Amino acid sequence: MTRTFKHVVLALIVFIWVLPFVALVTTSLRSETASKTSGFWQAFTPTELGQRFGTHDRDQTDPFVSMSGNIFERLNKNKDSFQISGDVQSIMFKGRLPDPDKPGKTKLIKKLVAAGEVMDVRGGEFVFQSNGDFTWTFPEETAPKPKNLDAFINQNPVFGTDAYVEVLFENENVPNALIASFIVTIPATIIPITIAAFAAYAFAWMSFPGRDWLFVIVVSLMVVPTQLAFLPVLQGFSGIASWATQLNAWMTDCEATQTCQVASKTFASLWVTHTAFGLPLAIYLLRNYIVGLPKELLESARIDGASHLQIFTRLILPLSVPALASFSIFQFLWVWNDLIVALYIGPADSSDLVFPIRLQKQLGTFKDQLHLLNASAVISIVIPVIVFLSMQRYFIRGLLAGSVKGG
Amino acid sequence: MARVELKGVNKSFGKVHVIHDIDLQINDGEFVVFVGPSGCGKSTLLRLIAGLENLSSGEIHIADRAVMDLPPSKRGIAMVFQSYALYPHMTVFHNMAFSLELQGFSKAEIRERVESAATILQMQHLLDRRPAALSGGQRQRVAIGRAIVRNPDVFLFDEPLSNLDAALRHETRVEIAKLHNQLGATTIYVTHDQVEAMTLADKIVVLKDGEVMQVGSPLELFDSPANEFVAGFLGSPKMNFFDGKLISREGDTAQFEGEGIHVGGVRLVSIEKNSGDNARLGVRPQHMWLDPEGPLRGTVTLVERLGTETVLELVTDKQTNFRYAVPEHLDIAIGDQTAFNFDANMANLF
C-alpha cells in the first residue's frame, strides 16, 4: 500500500466519523426554516429563498409622494437572530395590468421583476436594488396601505444559538436531564473504579487460596450481557424496595400520610447496576496493568515496611493513573450514553430522566424541529468530549521511567 | 551484634527443590559474597534471608533473633535490587525517606538521616530529582542510599552492578567496598561475577544447584578449592584440566599421569580416590611457564593480547583445550607448537 492510498483511506475514515457530528452541530445552529427547507450541507453556501415583506408598517399612515426603505430592514425588523442578508434577486409581481389583446381590459399577471426594473404597486412606481434598497414613488401625495411582496433572496449563510437557548433555558427538560445524567454517571464511574482498583491489586499482588479461579470467574462475567440480567436485577430491587416499604411502615407513622412506598427504581439502583456490570472489565483492565508493574518496586516497599494498604495507596495508585483514567473514560461514556439500563432500572419521574431517555422522548415531541433535537444531541455529546479532553493529561507515557532498568 | 545464621535452610517452588540444606554462619561486620552460575539459587537464598520468600524448612537468625516469621521490614535488613527498584513518582529525597516515613520518624529526623546518607554517597545535589532524571550509576546510588537510611543490621545486595557499564561497575564496586569499611555493617552480596566476589568479599560462598560448594576467604578458595567446580569457577582465565590416572597416593598428595604429564606430590582434593582411579589435574594458566623441555605440549589456537597480559588458547594432541596466561607480550602466532612446565605445588588433583 502506498502512502497516498493510506492517507486517502485515513482521510475517508476521518470524514465518515466526523460527518454526523458536523451535521448535528450545523443543523443545531441553523434557523428552524433553514433546517426544514434544506440539508445541513447547504448551510455554508448562499441559498435562494423566498421571503415575504411588507412595504411599511400598518400604523404608518402619513401620506407621501416618495418612500424609500430597505427590504432587509423590513425583513429583520422583528428578528433578534438569524438576520437575513444577501442579494435580492427578484420580486414576484402579482397584479392587474392593461391587457394588450383586449384594449380597456386588464389582466392578472404574475411575473418576476428583477432589480432596477419598475413595477406598479398600488399605482406607484416601485423600484428595488439588489442590496435591498427600494423606492416607491407616486404622482401625487398618497397614503397607500402596506403591500406584502414576495422577494427571492440569495441568502448568505447565517447561524445562531437560538436552539441551544431554547432547549437549555426555555424548558426544564434538558437541564433536568443533564443534572440527572451527572447524578447517575459520576457515582457510577467512581464507585466501580474504586472497588476495581482494590480488587485488581489483590488479584495481582496478594496471594490467597483460589485467587486465579476467582479471577477467571470475574473475567468470564464480562460476557454476561446486561439485558440478560434485567429481570433478576429488577426483581432484586423491587424485593429490596418492598422490604424497605414494610420497614418504613413499621418504623414510622407513614401510613397516616400514605407515604410508605419506597421506590425500587432510583438513582441508587442505577449506581448499583452500573457498578456491577462495569466491575468485571474494570478489574480485568486494572489487574493487567497493575500486574505489569515491576515486582521489585513492591518488594522494595515491603522491605521498607509498607503494608498492603500503604503499597496500594502510595505506589500502586499513583503509578496506575493512566489505567485508572482510561477506565474512567470507558465507564463514563458507557454510563452517559446508556439508554436501556436507565429506561428499565432508573427513576421514571419526568424530572429524573437521564439524557438518552430525554433525547428519545424529544424524538417524539420535536420530530419536525430538527434544530432543537440536534442542539440537545450536541449538548449530550459535548459533555463526554470535555471529560475526555480533561482526562487527556493523565495518559502519560513513561510513568515508570527511572524506576527499574529498562522501565 | 549482627550475625546471620542459616540452619538447614531448604526452599522448594512446588516440586522444584532449589535450596538444599544450607548451613551458614556470617559474622558481624563481614562482607559475604554469594557467587555461582545463574540458576544456582544465590538470589533465592538472599530473598529467603530478606523475607521476600518463605522457607520450606530450616531456620534463619539475624542478630540472634529467629526471623522466619517476621516480615521483611522487621528483620533489620535493607536490600538493594539489581533493577534499582526506585519509586518513579517520588523524588530521590522521598525515595530515601519512604521507609522512615512509614516507621513514623519525625520530619526533622528524616531530613537529617536522608541528608547524612546523601553526604556519605555524595549525592546531596540529587535529592530533588526524580529517578527518571538520573543516570544508571546515580540510580544505583539512590538505591544504596535508601538502604543506608534504614540503618539496618544487614545489607543485602542482589547483583547491584549487573546493569551498569564496565567502567561504572568498577567505580561502584570500589565505592561499595569503601562504604562497607565506613559503615562496618554485615553485608551479603549476590553476584555471578567472580571478579566482584574476589575483590569485595571477606568470605565467599560458592553455590551450585542450591548447594554450598565451598565457603572461605577469596584466596583460600583460589589456592585450595574444595572441588573441581570451585576450582573452575574462580580465576580468570579458568583453570586447565587434564584427564589422566592417579598412579599412587601418599597421604593428601598423589602422583598423576596423563596427557604426557607425569607429576608427583600434587595436592589431592578428591581424597576419596585411590591409585588407579581416573583423575583430573587442575593447573591454573598463571602457574605455567614456557619450557621447551616441559611435559605439557600444545598447538596455539588463539592469541589474546590484553596489554597487561597475554592469554594463549591451546589444544593438546588429545584435543584437550587449555590456556596459558602471562603478564608479558609474547611473540607467538596461531599454529605454533609450544611446551610448558608448571608448578606442581600449585596444582590440584581432582
Boltz contact constraints between the chains, C-beta under 6 A:
constraints:
  - contact:
      token1: [A, 296]
      token2: [B, 81]
      max_distance: 6.0
  - contact:
      token1: [A, 296]
      token2: [B, 83]
      max_distance: 6.0
  - contact:
      token1: [A, 296]
      token2: [B, 85]
      max_distance: 6.0
  - contact:
      token1: [A, 297]
      token2: [B, 85]
      max_distance: 6.0
  - contact:
      token1: [A, 299]
      token2: [B, 52]
      max_distance: 6.0
  - contact:
      token1: [A, 300]
      token2: [B, 85]
      max_distance: 6.0
  - contact:
      token1: [A, 302]
      token2: [B, 72]
      max_distance: 6.0
  - contact:
      token1: [A, 303]
      token2: [B, 72]
      max_distance: 6.0
  - contact:
      token1: [A, 303]
      token2: [B, 79]
      max_distance: 6.0
  - contact:
      token1: [A, 304]
      token2: [B, 98]
      max_distance: 6.0
  - contact:
      token1: [A, 304]
      token2: [B, 99]
      max_distance: 6.0
  - contact:
      token1: [A, 305]
      token2: [B, 73]
      max_distance: 6.0
  - contact:
      token1: [A, 305]
      token2: [B, 99]
      max_distance: 6.0
  - contact:
      token1: [A, 305]
      token2: [B, 102]
      max_distance: 6.0
  - contact:
      token1: [A, 306]
      token2: [B, 102]
      max_distance: 6.0
  - contact:
      token1: [A, 318]
      token2: [B, 89]
      max_distance: 6.0
  - contact:
      token1: [A, 400]
      token2: [B, 88]
      max_distance: 6.0
  - contact:
      token1: [A, 401]
      token2: [B, 132]
      max_distance: 6.0
  - contact:
      token1: [A, 402]
      token2: [B, 88]
      max_distance: 6.0
  - contact:
      token1: [A, 402]
      token2: [B, 131]
      max_distance: 6.0
  - contact:
      token1: [A, 402]
      token2: [B, 132]
      max_distance: 6.0
  - contact:
      token1: [A, 403]
      token2: [B, 86]
      max_distance: 6.0
  - contact:
      token1: [A, 403]
      token2: [B, 88]
      max_distance: 6.0
  - contact:
      token1: [A, 403]
      token2: [B, 131]
      max_distance: 6.0
  - contact:
      token1: [A, 404]
      token2: [B, 83]
      max_distance: 6.0
  - contact:
      token1: [A, 404]
      token2: [B, 84]
      max_distance: 6.0
  - contact:
      token1: [A, 404]
      token2: [B, 85]
      max_distance: 6.0
  - contact:
      token1: [A, 405]
      token2: [B, 83]
      max_distance: 6.0
  - contact:
      token1: [A, 405]
      token2: [B, 163]
      max_distance: 6.0
